[in-house]
Amino acid sequence: MNDLIGVSYDTLIPNNVDLSSDRRVLKALEKWHPGYINWWNDMGPSGFQESLVYLRTAVSVDPKGWAKFDYVKMPEYRWGVLLAPQAEDRKIPCGEHYGEAAWQEVPGEYRAMLRRLVVIQGDTEPASVEQQRHLGKTAPSLYDMRNLFQVNVEEGRHLWAMVYLLHKYFGADGRDEADDLLRRTSGSEEAPRMLGAFNEATPDWLSFFMFTYFTDRDGKLQLESLAQSGFDPLSRTCRFMLTEEAHHMFVGETGVGRTIQRTCEAMKAAGIDDPYDIDRVRALGVIDLPTIQKKANVHYSLSLDLFGSEISSNAATAFNAGIKGRFQEVRIDDDHQLTTATYPVIEFENGKITTREAPALTAINMRLRDDYVRDASGGLKRWNALIKKTGVEFEVKLPHQGFNREIGTFAGAHVTPDGDVVSADVWQSRRAEWLPTKADGDFIQSLMKPVWEAGQYASWIAPPRIGIDNKPGEFEYVQIHMA
């Protein structure tokens, strides 16, 4: 039944992995389920657990049509275990096992490494739900509230995806790790989430849109790499997760785009040509473009840190083992073993930014980060096209990769968004030009007033071009019943 495209609903946990015939794993997941529901009620969207939300739920893994839309209370959402269809005769696409049959069970020598990768990926999923749990109360529209909750429930499903792998393939250690995924919480001093970006607050909706654009895009790149894994169940799990992840990045890109559009329209209507006339622009009840740029700067730099050090023996080991490939590994035209290949790596040494050729095997993280930068630039082109269309002179840019970094070669370096190396004093004196200040945060927070009438939108954001599931503008995406 592993090849089934449809999803079975004959157990507490919807699945297409024939859980009914795997009593050990089914019982373990059913035992884990109450703790998950408790976590969701405690740490999920605050105040909206009784509301009916127009959500999509996976009913298939067929890319031609895999979801249905309907109203559901979030705690009653049918979270499930879904793997993409098994590819016949799939081979390991990289490393020293290149060309061998993909593994259906965990190879003993790679057990610890695989478990670590699954746990790290799993830890990010509930973290973002925790970071965003209060945003519903300041939603700028029911459309946006619904999109937030859709992202939240699907991050919850992605947690289930990793927990299934831990229970199915990693025995007692996996069960302990699955329990720990509910023990850690974002921002906790005692038990924080594993990666730094997932312990940051998400205080406002612009932060949420930036997070889903930049940080969920890191998730896309990581999932694409894990989808290349020689461990076939992990590959299949990540391939379906990518189907859902696309909507999360859509929410981010269009959310930022609609914020930019509304700002430019308001400026044009008020006859304001200078985007740096910040007080006048803010008086219109919109977010000025320089502040939007600063928010992009901070979320982009946090997301770059998620790729780790440019040179990494751990990444090389995972690639060589066939556990984790490169972005779209099967499309790369090389030997997929990297025994003699090199790759250009950016470095910061003795106060200077240089580039050198390094062994491609140890530069896996650098290559993945370069792929990310290329992928992230696409949305900026579309944002800038919106600005240009209104006649406002401004361009949103990705800052230099060395700006505001805490991980890797640039950790602690004083690099401007334009890529200039400056002294610590100069960097600190100009910090407020490049990164959001408390005053910026306070202003954005002042705009975070809830708008919960169907078809209405807050002053700072434009309506979407098309509704979710092609619904009309007045559609009531959330029927609110405050808990």
CORMO-V791236 format. One record per pair of residues at least 12 apart in sequence whose ideal C-beta (glycine too) atoms are under 8 Angstrom apart, sorted by sequence separation. I is the first residue (numbers start at 1). J is the second residue. D is the distance in whole Angstrom. If there is no record, write none. Layout:
i: {I | I}
j: {J | J}
d: {D | D}
This chain:
i: {4 | 8 | 56 | 57 | 89 | 90 | 136 | 166 | 186 | 187 | 226 | 227 | 272 | 276 | 278 | 344 | 345 | 384 | 403 | 414 | 447 | 13 | 56 | 57 | 135 | 136 | 186 | 187 | 275 | 278 | 344 | 345 | 383 | 402 | 403 | 414 | 447 | 2 | 4 | 55 | 187 | 224 | 267 | 270 | 275 | 276 | 343 | 344 | 403 | 416 | 1 | 2 | 11 | 54 | 55 | 57 | 163 | 223 | 227 | 266 | 275 | 342 | 343 | 400 | 1 | 2 | 13 | 54 | 55 | 132 | 342 | 343 | 380 | 400 | 403 | 1 | 13 | 54 | 55 | 267 | 320 | 342 | 343 | 380 | 400 | 402 | 417 | 12 | 53 | 163 | 197 | 223 | 224 | 263 | 266 | 341 | 342 | 345 | 380 | 399 | 400 | 416 | 455 | 11 | 52 | 53 | 55 | 132 | 162 | 223 | 266 | 267 | 319 | 341 | 399 | 400 | 402 | 455 | 1 | 13 | 52 | 53 | 57 | 132 | 266 | 341 | 343 | 346 | 397 | 454 | 455 | 12 | 52 | 53 | 57 | 61 | 197 | 338 | 342 | 345 | 377 | 454 | 51 | 55 | 58 | 61 | 159 | 220 | 223 | 338 | 339 | 344 | 376 | 454 | 50 | 51 | 61 | 128 | 129 | 263 | 338 | 343 | 454 | 49 | 58 | 61 | 128 | 262 | 263 | 343 | 49 | 220 | 263 | 264 | 373 | 48 | 49 | 129 | 219 | 220 | 263 | 452 | 128 | 129 | 259 | 259 | 373 | 452 | 45 | 126 | 216 | 219 | 220 | 260 | 263 | 44 | 125 | 126 | 404 | 44 | 125 | 403 | 404 | 216 | 217 | 260 | 369 | 125 | 126 | 216 | 259 | 40 | 41 | 125 | 311 | 40 | 217 | 310 | 399 | 122 | 212 | 213 | 216 | 256 | 310 | 122 | 125 | 212 | 310 | 37 | 214 | 326 | 212 | 213 | 122 | 212 | 213 | 256 | 327 | 121 | 122 | 211 | 320 | 326 | 327 | 209 | 210 | 213 | 319 | 326 | 36 | 119 | 209 | 212 | 213 | 14 | 118 | 122 | 208 | 327 | 16 | 316 | 319 | 326 | 209 | 210 | 316 | 318 | 118 | 119 | 208 | 209 | 311 | 315 | 118 | 316 | 206 | 313 | 315 | 353 | 205 | 206 | 209 | 312 | 315 | 7 | 115 | 311 | 7 | 29 | 118 | 311 | 312 | 6 | 7 | 206 | 310 | 312 | 6 | 7 | 311 | 348 | 5 | 115 | 122 | 126 | 130 | 131 | 310 | 311 | 346 | 5 | 122 | 126 | 130 | 131 | 309 | 310 | 346 | 5 | 127 | 130 | 308 | 115 | 119 | 123 | 128 | 307 | 111 | 115 | 118 | 122 | 127 | 310 | 148 | 349 | 119 | 123 | 144 | 151 | 307 | 348 | 19 | 115 | 119 | 307 | 347 | 348 | 353 | 106 | 130 | 346 | 14 | 17 | 105 | 106 | 169 | 14 | 15 | 16 | 140 | 168 | 304 | 307 | 348 | 13 | 14 | 15 | 16 | 17 | 127 | 138 | 139 | 353 | 13 | 14 | 15 | 16 | 131 | 135 | 138 | 348 | 13 | 14 | 127 | 165 | 304 | 353 | 9 | 124 | 131 | 135 | 165 | 303 | 352 | 123 | 124 | 128 | 131 | 132 | 135 | 351 | 123 | 124 | 127 | 131 | 123 | 127 | 165 | 7 | 135 | 164 | 79 | 120 | 124 | 7 | 74 | 82 | 119 | 120 | 123 | 162 | 77 | 132 | 161 | 300 | 79 | 80 | 74 | 79 | 74 | 77 | 81 | 82 | 132 | 161 | 5 | 80 | 81 | 131 | 161 | 2 | 79 | 206 | 3 | 214 | 3 | 43 | 81 | 128 | 158 | 2 | 45 | 215 | 222 | 44 | 210 | 214 | 218 | 43 | 158 | 206 | 210 | 213 | 214 | 217 | 39 | 43 | 45 | 46 | 128 | 157 | 215 | 45 | 46 | 48 | 128 | 207 | 210 | 211 | 214 | 215 | 218 | 40 | 44 | 47 | 206 | 210 | 214 | 218 | 43 | 45 | 46 | 47 | 154 | 45 | 46 | 55 | 154 | 215 | 230 | 53 | 54 | 207 | 230 | 231 | 53 | 154 | 155 | 229 | 230 | 55 | 56 | 154 | 229 | 55 | 124 | 229 | 53 | 151 | 228 | 229 | 48 | 53 | 150 | 151 | 228 | 304 | 55 | 226 | 228 | 289 | 300 | 301 | 309 | 310 | 58 | 225 | 300 | 308 | 309 | 310 | 151 | 225 | 228 | 296 | 305 | 307 | 308 | 309 | 48 | 121 | 150 | 225 | 228 | 304 | 305 | 307 | 121 | 200 | 225 | 228 | 296 | 297 | 301 | 305 | 45 | 148 | 224 | 289 | 293 | 301 | 304 | 305 | 45 | 147 | 224 | 225 | 292 | 293 | 301 | 121 | 197 | 289 | 196 | 197 | 221 | 297 | 298 | 45 | 289 | 297 | 44 | 147 | 197 | 117 | 196 | 197 | 196 | 144 | 195 | 44 | 40 | 118 | 114 | 117 | 275 | 275 | 273 | 275 | 36 | 114 | 273 | 297 | 110 | 257 | 264 | 268 | 36 | 256 | 260 | 264 | 267 | 268 | 36 | 107 | 268 | 106 | 257 | 261 | 265 | 267 | 253 | 257 | 260 | 264 | 103 | 252 | 256 | 260 | 102 | 103 | 104 | 264 | 102 | 103 | 104 | 253 | 257 | 261 | 100 | 102 | 32 | 97 | 102 | 29 | 94 | 29 | 32 | 93 | 95 | 94 | 260 | 93 | 297 | 298 | 29 | 92 | 297 | 298 | 25 | 28 | 294 | 294 | 295 | 25 | 43 | 90 | 294 | 25 | 39 | 225 | 35 | 90 | 291 | 22 | 32 | 36 | 86 | 294 | 13 | 17 | 28 | 32 | 35 | 221 | 15 | 291 | 83 | 86 | 221 | 85 | 221 | 84 | 291 | 83 | 84 | 291 | 83 | 218 | 221 | 82 | 84 | 217 | 220 | 83 | 84 | 287 | 83 | 287 | 82 | 217 | 84 | 217 | 287 | 282 | 286 | 214 | 285 | 213 | 213 | 286 | 287 | 285 | 286 | 284 | 285 | 66 | 61 | 63 | 58 | 61 | 58 | 262 | 263 | 265 | 262 | 262 | 262 | 117 | 259 | 261 | 259 | 258 | 259 | 113 | 258 | 113 | 258 | 117 | 255 | 258 | 117 | 113 | 114 | 113 | 196 | 254 | 110 | 196 | 109 | 110 | 100 | 95 | 96 | 97 | 98 | 94 | 95 | 96 | 97 | 95 | 96 | 95 | 94 | 95 | 93 | 92 | 94 | 93 | 94 | 94 | 93 | 93 | 98 | 204 | 98 | 203 | 206 | 98 | 204 | 95 | 96 | 204 | 94 | 95 | 203 | 93 | 94 | 205 | 204 | 205 | 145 | 140 | 138 | 140 | 141 | 142 | 138 | 139 | 140 | 141 | 142 | 138 | 139 | 142 | 137 | 139 | 143 | 141 | 141 | 140 | 141 | 144 | 140 | 140 | 141 | 143 | 140 | 143 | 147 | 141 | 146 | 143 | 143 | 149 | 146 | 143 | 145 | 146 | 145 | 142 | 143 | 142 | 142 | 69 | 69 | 71 | 56 | 54 | 54 | 54 | 54 | 54 | 54 | 53 | 54 | 53 | 52 | 53 | 51 | 52 | 51 | 51 | 52 | 48 | 51 | 50 | 51 | 48 | 50 | 50 | 48 | 49 | 47 | 48 | 47}
j: {16 | 20 | 68 | 69 | 101 | 102 | 148 | 178 | 198 | 199 | 238 | 239 | 284 | 288 | 290 | 356 | 357 | 396 | 415 | 426 | 459 | 26 | 69 | 70 | 148 | 149 | 199 | 200 | 288 | 291 | 357 | 358 | 396 | 415 | 416 | 427 | 460 | 16 | 18 | 69 | 201 | 238 | 281 | 284 | 289 | 290 | 357 | 358 | 417 | 430 | 16 | 17 | 26 | 69 | 70 | 72 | 178 | 238 | 242 | 281 | 290 | 357 | 358 | 415 | 17 | 18 | 29 | 70 | 71 | 148 | 358 | 359 | 396 | 416 | 419 | 18 | 30 | 71 | 72 | 284 | 337 | 359 | 360 | 397 | 417 | 419 | 434 | 30 | 71 | 181 | 215 | 241 | 242 | 281 | 284 | 359 | 360 | 363 | 398 | 417 | 418 | 434 | 473 | 30 | 71 | 72 | 74 | 151 | 181 | 242 | 285 | 286 | 338 | 360 | 418 | 419 | 421 | 474 | 21 | 33 | 72 | 73 | 77 | 152 | 286 | 361 | 363 | 366 | 417 | 474 | 475 | 33 | 73 | 74 | 78 | 82 | 218 | 359 | 363 | 366 | 398 | 475 | 73 | 77 | 80 | 83 | 181 | 242 | 245 | 360 | 361 | 366 | 398 | 476 | 73 | 74 | 84 | 151 | 152 | 286 | 361 | 366 | 477 | 73 | 82 | 85 | 152 | 286 | 287 | 367 | 74 | 245 | 288 | 289 | 398 | 74 | 75 | 155 | 245 | 246 | 289 | 478 | 155 | 156 | 286 | 287 | 401 | 480 | 74 | 155 | 245 | 248 | 249 | 289 | 292 | 74 | 155 | 156 | 434 | 75 | 156 | 434 | 435 | 248 | 249 | 292 | 401 | 158 | 159 | 249 | 292 | 74 | 75 | 159 | 345 | 75 | 252 | 345 | 434 | 158 | 248 | 249 | 252 | 292 | 346 | 159 | 162 | 249 | 347 | 75 | 252 | 364 | 251 | 252 | 162 | 252 | 253 | 296 | 367 | 162 | 163 | 252 | 361 | 367 | 368 | 251 | 252 | 255 | 361 | 368 | 79 | 162 | 252 | 255 | 256 | 58 | 162 | 166 | 252 | 371 | 61 | 361 | 364 | 371 | 255 | 256 | 362 | 364 | 165 | 166 | 255 | 256 | 358 | 362 | 166 | 364 | 255 | 362 | 364 | 402 | 255 | 256 | 259 | 362 | 365 | 58 | 166 | 362 | 59 | 81 | 170 | 363 | 364 | 59 | 60 | 259 | 363 | 365 | 60 | 61 | 365 | 402 | 60 | 170 | 177 | 181 | 185 | 186 | 365 | 366 | 401 | 61 | 178 | 182 | 186 | 187 | 365 | 366 | 402 | 62 | 184 | 187 | 365 | 173 | 177 | 181 | 186 | 365 | 170 | 174 | 177 | 181 | 186 | 369 | 208 | 409 | 180 | 184 | 205 | 212 | 368 | 409 | 81 | 177 | 181 | 369 | 409 | 410 | 415 | 169 | 193 | 409 | 78 | 81 | 169 | 170 | 233 | 79 | 80 | 81 | 205 | 233 | 369 | 372 | 413 | 79 | 80 | 81 | 82 | 83 | 193 | 204 | 205 | 419 | 80 | 81 | 82 | 83 | 198 | 202 | 205 | 415 | 81 | 82 | 195 | 233 | 372 | 421 | 78 | 193 | 200 | 204 | 234 | 372 | 421 | 193 | 194 | 198 | 201 | 202 | 205 | 421 | 194 | 195 | 198 | 202 | 195 | 199 | 237 | 80 | 208 | 237 | 153 | 194 | 198 | 82 | 149 | 157 | 194 | 195 | 198 | 237 | 153 | 208 | 237 | 376 | 156 | 157 | 152 | 157 | 153 | 156 | 160 | 161 | 211 | 240 | 85 | 160 | 161 | 211 | 241 | 83 | 160 | 287 | 85 | 296 | 86 | 126 | 164 | 211 | 241 | 86 | 129 | 299 | 306 | 129 | 295 | 299 | 303 | 129 | 244 | 292 | 296 | 299 | 300 | 303 | 126 | 130 | 132 | 133 | 215 | 244 | 302 | 133 | 134 | 136 | 216 | 295 | 298 | 299 | 302 | 303 | 306 | 129 | 133 | 136 | 295 | 299 | 303 | 307 | 133 | 135 | 136 | 137 | 244 | 136 | 137 | 146 | 245 | 306 | 321 | 145 | 146 | 299 | 322 | 323 | 146 | 247 | 248 | 322 | 323 | 149 | 150 | 248 | 323 | 150 | 219 | 324 | 149 | 247 | 324 | 325 | 145 | 150 | 247 | 248 | 325 | 401 | 153 | 324 | 326 | 387 | 398 | 399 | 407 | 408 | 157 | 324 | 399 | 407 | 408 | 409 | 251 | 325 | 328 | 396 | 405 | 407 | 408 | 409 | 149 | 222 | 251 | 326 | 329 | 405 | 406 | 408 | 223 | 302 | 327 | 330 | 398 | 399 | 403 | 407 | 148 | 251 | 327 | 392 | 396 | 404 | 407 | 408 | 149 | 251 | 328 | 329 | 396 | 397 | 405 | 226 | 302 | 394 | 302 | 303 | 327 | 403 | 404 | 152 | 396 | 404 | 152 | 255 | 305 | 226 | 305 | 306 | 306 | 255 | 306 | 156 | 156 | 234 | 231 | 234 | 392 | 393 | 392 | 394 | 156 | 234 | 393 | 417 | 231 | 379 | 386 | 390 | 159 | 379 | 383 | 387 | 390 | 391 | 160 | 231 | 392 | 231 | 382 | 386 | 390 | 392 | 379 | 383 | 386 | 390 | 230 | 379 | 383 | 387 | 230 | 231 | 232 | 392 | 231 | 232 | 233 | 382 | 386 | 390 | 230 | 232 | 163 | 230 | 235 | 163 | 228 | 164 | 167 | 228 | 230 | 230 | 396 | 230 | 434 | 435 | 167 | 230 | 435 | 436 | 164 | 167 | 434 | 435 | 436 | 167 | 185 | 232 | 436 | 168 | 182 | 368 | 179 | 235 | 436 | 168 | 178 | 182 | 232 | 440 | 160 | 164 | 175 | 179 | 182 | 368 | 164 | 440 | 233 | 236 | 371 | 236 | 372 | 236 | 443 | 236 | 237 | 444 | 237 | 372 | 375 | 237 | 239 | 372 | 375 | 239 | 240 | 443 | 240 | 444 | 240 | 375 | 243 | 376 | 447 | 443 | 447 | 376 | 447 | 376 | 379 | 459 | 460 | 459 | 460 | 459 | 460 | 243 | 240 | 243 | 240 | 243 | 244 | 459 | 460 | 462 | 460 | 461 | 462 | 318 | 460 | 462 | 461 | 461 | 462 | 317 | 462 | 318 | 463 | 323 | 461 | 464 | 324 | 321 | 323 | 323 | 406 | 464 | 321 | 407 | 321 | 323 | 322 | 319 | 320 | 321 | 322 | 319 | 320 | 321 | 322 | 321 | 322 | 322 | 322 | 323 | 322 | 322 | 325 | 325 | 326 | 329 | 329 | 330 | 335 | 441 | 336 | 441 | 444 | 337 | 444 | 336 | 337 | 445 | 336 | 337 | 445 | 336 | 337 | 448 | 448 | 461 | 452 | 448 | 448 | 450 | 451 | 452 | 449 | 450 | 451 | 452 | 453 | 450 | 451 | 454 | 450 | 452 | 457 | 456 | 457 | 457 | 458 | 461 | 458 | 460 | 461 | 463 | 461 | 464 | 468 | 463 | 468 | 467 | 468 | 478 | 477 | 475 | 477 | 478 | 478 | 476 | 477 | 477 | 478 | 468 | 469 | 479 | 469 | 468 | 469 | 471 | 475 | 476 | 477 | 477 | 478 | 478 | 478 | 479 | 478 | 479 | 479 | 480 | 481 | 478 | 481 | 481 | 482 | 480 | 482 | 483 | 482 | 483 | 482 | 483 | 483}
d: {5 | 7 | 7 | 8 | 7 | 4 | 6 | 5 | 6 | 5 | 4 | 5 | 8 | 8 | 7 | 7 | 7 | 6 | 5 | 7 | 7 | 7 | 5 | 7 | 6 | 7 | 6 | 8 | 7 | 8 | 6 | 4 | 5 | 4 | 7 | 4 | 5 | 8 | 8 | 7 | 7 | 8 | 6 | 6 | 4 | 6 | 7 | 8 | 5 | 7 | 7 | 6 | 6 | 6 | 7 | 7 | 5 | 5 | 7 | 8 | 7 | 4 | 6 | 6 | 7 | 7 | 5 | 7 | 8 | 6 | 6 | 8 | 5 | 7 | 8 | 4 | 7 | 6 | 5 | 7 | 8 | 6 | 4 | 7 | 6 | 7 | 6 | 6 | 7 | 7 | 6 | 6 | 7 | 7 | 4 | 8 | 6 | 5 | 6 | 4 | 6 | 7 | 5 | 8 | 4 | 6 | 8 | 8 | 7 | 5 | 7 | 8 | 7 | 4 | 8 | 4 | 8 | 4 | 7 | 7 | 7 | 7 | 7 | 7 | 5 | 8 | 4 | 7 | 7 | 5 | 8 | 6 | 6 | 6 | 6 | 6 | 8 | 7 | 8 | 5 | 6 | 7 | 7 | 7 | 7 | 7 | 7 | 7 | 6 | 4 | 8 | 8 | 6 | 4 | 6 | 8 | 6 | 8 | 5 | 4 | 4 | 6 | 8 | 7 | 6 | 6 | 8 | 6 | 6 | 6 | 6 | 5 | 7 | 8 | 7 | 7 | 5 | 5 | 6 | 8 | 6 | 8 | 5 | 6 | 8 | 6 | 7 | 6 | 6 | 7 | 6 | 8 | 7 | 7 | 7 | 7 | 5 | 7 | 7 | 8 | 7 | 7 | 7 | 4 | 6 | 6 | 7 | 4 | 5 | 5 | 7 | 7 | 6 | 4 | 6 | 6 | 8 | 5 | 7 | 8 | 5 | 6 | 6 | 7 | 7 | 6 | 7 | 6 | 7 | 6 | 7 | 7 | 5 | 3 | 3 | 3 | 5 | 8 | 8 | 6 | 7 | 7 | 7 | 6 | 6 | 7 | 7 | 8 | 7 | 7 | 8 | 7 | 5 | 7 | 6 | 8 | 5 | 7 | 8 | 4 | 6 | 5 | 5 | 8 | 3 | 7 | 5 | 8 | 5 | 7 | 7 | 5 | 6 | 7 | 6 | 6 | 8 | 6 | 4 | 6 | 7 | 7 | 7 | 6 | 5 | 6 | 7 | 5 | 5 | 8 | 8 | 6 | 7 | 7 | 6 | 6 | 7 | 5 | 5 | 7 | 8 | 6 | 5 | 5 | 8 | 6 | 6 | 5 | 6 | 7 | 6 | 5 | 8 | 7 | 4 | 8 | 6 | 4 | 8 | 5 | 8 | 8 | 5 | 7 | 5 | 6 | 8 | 5 | 7 | 7 | 8 | 5 | 5 | 7 | 7 | 8 | 8 | 7 | 7 | 6 | 6 | 5 | 7 | 7 | 7 | 4 | 5 | 5 | 7 | 5 | 8 | 7 | 5 | 6 | 7 | 7 | 7 | 8 | 5 | 8 | 6 | 7 | 6 | 7 | 5 | 7 | 3 | 4 | 6 | 6 | 4 | 7 | 7 | 7 | 6 | 7 | 7 | 6 | 7 | 7 | 7 | 8 | 6 | 8 | 8 | 6 | 8 | 7 | 7 | 7 | 7 | 8 | 6 | 8 | 7 | 6 | 8 | 7 | 7 | 5 | 6 | 6 | 5 | 6 | 4 | 4 | 7 | 8 | 6 | 6 | 6 | 8 | 7 | 6 | 6 | 6 | 6 | 8 | 8 | 7 | 7 | 8 | 5 | 6 | 5 | 7 | 6 | 7 | 7 | 5 | 6 | 7 | 6 | 7 | 8 | 8 | 6 | 7 | 6 | 7 | 6 | 7 | 5 | 6 | 6 | 7 | 5 | 7 | 4 | 7 | 5 | 6 | 8 | 7 | 8 | 6 | 5 | 4 | 5 | 7 | 7 | 7 | 6 | 7 | 5 | 7 | 7 | 5 | 8 | 5 | 8 | 7 | 7 | 6 | 5 | 5 | 8 | 7 | 8 | 6 | 8 | 5 | 5 | 8 | 6 | 6 | 6 | 4 | 4 | 7 | 6 | 8 | 7 | 6 | 5 | 5 | 7 | 7 | 8 | 7 | 8 | 8 | 6 | 7 | 3 | 7 | 6 | 7 | 8 | 7 | 7 | 7 | 7 | 7 | 6 | 6 | 7 | 6 | 5 | 7 | 7 | 7 | 8 | 8 | 7 | 5 | 3 | 6 | 6 | 6 | 7 | 7 | 6 | 7 | 7 | 5 | 8 | 5 | 6 | 6 | 5 | 5 | 6 | 6 | 8 | 6 | 6 | 8 | 7 | 7 | 7 | 7 | 8 | 6 | 4 | 7 | 6 | 8 | 8 | 7 | 6 | 7 | 8 | 5 | 6 | 4 | 7 | 8 | 5 | 7 | 6 | 4 | 8 | 7 | 6 | 5 | 6 | 8 | 7 | 7 | 6 | 7 | 5 | 5 | 7 | 6 | 6 | 7 | 7 | 6 | 7 | 7 | 6 | 8 | 7 | 7 | 6 | 6 | 8 | 7 | 6 | 7 | 7 | 7 | 6 | 8 | 6 | 7 | 7 | 4 | 8 | 7 | 7 | 6 | 8 | 8 | 7 | 5 | 8 | 7 | 5 | 6 | 8 | 7 | 8 | 8 | 7 | 6 | 6 | 5 | 6 | 6 | 4 | 6 | 6 | 4 | 6 | 8 | 6 | 6 | 5 | 5 | 6 | 5 | 7 | 6 | 7 | 7 | 6 | 8 | 8 | 4 | 6 | 6 | 7 | 7 | 7 | 7 | 7 | 5 | 7 | 8 | 8 | 7 | 6 | 5 | 6 | 4 | 6 | 6 | 7 | 5 | 6 | 6 | 6 | 5 | 6 | 6 | 5 | 5 | 5 | 6 | 7 | 8 | 7 | 8 | 6 | 7 | 7 | 7 | 7 | 7 | 6 | 8 | 5 | 6 | 8 | 5 | 7 | 6 | 6 | 8 | 5 | 5 | 7 | 4 | 8 | 7 | 5 | 6 | 7 | 8 | 4 | 7 | 7 | 8 | 4 | 8 | 6 | 6 | 5 | 6 | 8 | 6 | 7 | 6 | 8 | 7 | 7 | 8 | 6 | 7 | 5 | 4 | 5 | 8 | 6 | 7 | 5 | 7 | 8 | 8 | 8 | 8 | 8 | 7 | 6 | 5 | 4 | 7 | 6 | 4 | 5 | 5 | 8 | 7 | 4 | 6 | 7 | 7 | 8 | 7 | 6 | 7 | 6 | 6 | 7 | 6 | 5 | 8 | 8 | 6 | 8 | 6 | 6 | 7 | 7 | 6 | 5 | 7 | 4 | 6 | 7 | 4 | 6 | 8 | 8 | 4 | 5 | 6 | 7 | 5 | 5 | 5 | 8 | 7 | 5 | 7 | 6 | 6 | 5 | 8 | 7 | 6 | 5 | 6 | 7 | 6 | 7 | 6 | 5 | 8 | 7 | 8 | 4 | 8 | 5 | 6 | 7 | 6 | 6 | 8 | 8 | 5 | 7 | 6 | 6 | 7 | 8 | 6 | 5 | 6 | 7 | 7 | 3 | 7 | 7 | 8 | 5 | 6 | 7 | 8 | 7 | 7 | 7 | 7 | 4 | 8 | 7 | 5 | 5 | 6 | 5 | 4 | 5 | 8 | 5 | 7 | 8 | 7 | 7 | 8 | 8 | 8 | 5 | 7 | 7 | 5 | 7 | 8 | 6 | 4 | 6 | 5 | 7 | 8 | 5 | 4 | 8 | 7 | 7 | 5 | 7 | 5 | 6 | 7 | 6}
